[in-house]
Amino acid sequence: MKVKTIGIDLAKEVFGVHGVDARGKSLVHKRVSRKHLLGLLAKLKPCLVGMEARGSAHHWAREIEKLGHTVKLMSPQFVAPYRKGNKNDPNDAEAICEAVTRPSMRFVPIKSEAQQDLQALHRVREQLLKSRTALGQSSARSARRAWDSRTARDRALTSADG
């Protein structure tokens, strides 16, 4: 097979794979399980592989590059206009395959493991700050409510006395 370009739609268990030759003729159009993806790509000569940049895409990009392929990641919002028909794995893979060949396409750089670790650390820190801020605001509201109910009780008692 003289596959020139491959589009892969990443999923949890089964990936959609679509491959075309230099003239755009569809040569590969199948669903492949997670454990068989690298085996399929290892059988092919080095070519251009496109994927949407999400979840595990950076991991798969690093693994596929080890096989000699050129991997390009794209933002899903830029792939959507190339989808024909409903959103499903085969149509998504075909749209990715089409989009990766466009000269005006904007690509996402592939992150190293260290970059992904650092990004995860920043996200955890950001979430911690959000929850700490929310907790502070929650306790401030509780304190205001307690103060308001106390002052209302005091007003009721003083009006009853006088």
LINBELRA-V378364 format. One record per residue. RES is the residue in one small letter. OMEGA is omega in whole degrees, -180 to 180 (NA if undefined). Layout:
RES|OMEGA, RES|OMEGA
This chain:
m|178, k|-180, v|-180, k|-176, t|178, i|172, g|-179, i|174, d|-178, l|178, a|-178, k|-175, e|-175, v|-178, f|173, g|-179, v|179, h|-180, g|180, v|176, d|-176, a|-179, r|179, g|180, k|-178, s|179, l|-179, v|178, h|-175, k|174, r|-175, v|178, s|-178, r|-176, k|-179, h|-176, l|-178, l|177, g|178, l|-177, l|179, a|180, k|-177, l|174, k|-179, p|-179, c|179, l|-179, v|179, g|177, m|173, e|-179, a|178, r|175, g|-174, s|-175, a|-178, h|176, h|-179, w|179, a|179, r|-180, e|-179, i|177, e|178, k|179, l|178, g|180, h|173, t|-176, v|177, k|177, l|-179, m|175, s|-179, p|-179, q|180, f|179, v|-174, a|-179, p|-178, y|-178, r|176, k|179, g|-176, n|179, k|173, n|-174, d|-180, p|179, n|178, d|180, a|178, e|178, a|178, i|179, c|178, e|-175, a|-175, v|-179, t|-177, r|-178, p|-178, s|-178, m|177, r|-176, f|179, v|178, p|179, i|-178, k|174, s|178, e|-180, a|178, q|179, q|177, d|180, l|178, q|179, a|178, l|178, h|179, r|178, v|180, r|179, e|179, q|178, l|179, l|178, k|-178, s|178, r|177, t|179, a|179, l|179, g|179, q|180, s|-180, s|177, a|178, r|179, s|180, a|178, r|180, r|180, a|180, w|-179, d|-179, s|179, r|-180, t|177, a|178, r|178, d|179, r|-180, a|180, l|-180, t|178, s|178, a|-179, d|-170, g|NA
